[in-house]
Amino acid sequence: MISQHLRNLSLTHTGIDASDPRATNESVIKPRALISILVGVILTAGTYGCGGAKPRQSLDACALALAPHSGDDAIDREIVRLQETARVSPDQSRVLEQLGWAYVQKSRISYDQGFYKLAEQCALCIESQRPDSPDALLLRGHVLFSLHRFKEAEAIARRLSETRSAPFDHGLLGDALMEQGRLNEAVHAYQRMVDLKPGPQAYTRIAHIRWLKGDLEGALEMMRKAAAAMSPRDAESSAWAYTRLALYELQAGSAKNAELACQAALHLQNDYAPALITRSRILLAQSRNNEAAQLMSKAAQINPLPEYKWLLAESLRAAGRNDEARVVEEELTQRGSSEDPRTLSLFLATRREKLDAAVALVEQEMKARADVFTFDALAWALAAQGKLNEAHEQMNRALAEGTQDARLFYHAGSILAKNGRPQEARVMLNKAAAIKQMLLPSEREGLSNILAGL
């Protein structure tokens, strides 16, 4: 039972079945998939098995889903095969469902948000042929979740959970609730999922909830179980599980085990960006700054989202390459508001730059995602503005679930110190110091400076 897995807690990220829910945003469609969309509109509208007197919206969805695709990877060949099958299949909706999930896999591997939009077109096309198809709804709900449209994903998941009630319907519901900070409700959904179908997808969710509730040992136990149970045929999901395991191992103080988990992830998925960034964090914790900078350059090239750019800049500065770091930071500042507003807000507040924008960015994010990390980002931005009472209130909300996170502790201690509460500040800062390997180099320096001044 999940209640046993979660160790009798009064229970309250993509595992969450994605590489990192916090690392996607609906407003970004990269050029490659955008080209596919345009080609589909121009060349295939009304051509591939979607004829007849269908409404224009459904016609366009089908045409977009079947727009000619190219590529040399195995997933590209699978997409082409499924498109060709769908064009002649008497049961097109079943093939379109498979095609939609192939697009999801392509998006996760390529870090190209546009393929999520194509997956959504598959779902819309299916619904034009089979209204209220639960398979199409689940696919569309997963896409909405991946694009951070959590409330919309929740609505679909609730509908599915109340009608079909399949394991992944409840998993999607739990994921959407968790990202909105409604952890107690999320656990009830996960309980139902694991009751229906225990397995690695449930185990990764249990691991993450344990970690959010401050049970690192329990998170390690369940993530090890999840990684061992993953199918090698699903290399990306397996690599994601090992990457999360590496982070838990690093927090537990075992750099060796963390490195081994990263190696397993990279063996499963070559140049897997989440594993590369995690390995860079291990290297930075060991003060192997030049190696970290080299690895992060590769990771940020593969996945140029703000989290990657920030760690690249940090590793470059730690390696003494300040001019290169400034270029990366400028790129982060220019593009971060559309790609990952919460990370940009944290970056600006940490640098004490554009503080009004930092607050506005995270307040906007709060409308979709009211989890502990968004409360933390808001507290940090408000503290940078000098609004310490408001910052303290938001920081208390960030700490309410008991999450053992070095950045949360560092921010909480900093805010308490500024509020003239040195004893409480020292408690939080010492907690951060105990797991300082999880902090960025500049954060570790800031932590040392504040502790020295108390």
Summary of the structure (lengths in Angstrom):
residues: 454
radius of gyration: 22.3
end to end distance: 46.2
largest distance: 74.6
contacts: 1690
relative contact order: 0.08
helix: 75%
strand: 0%
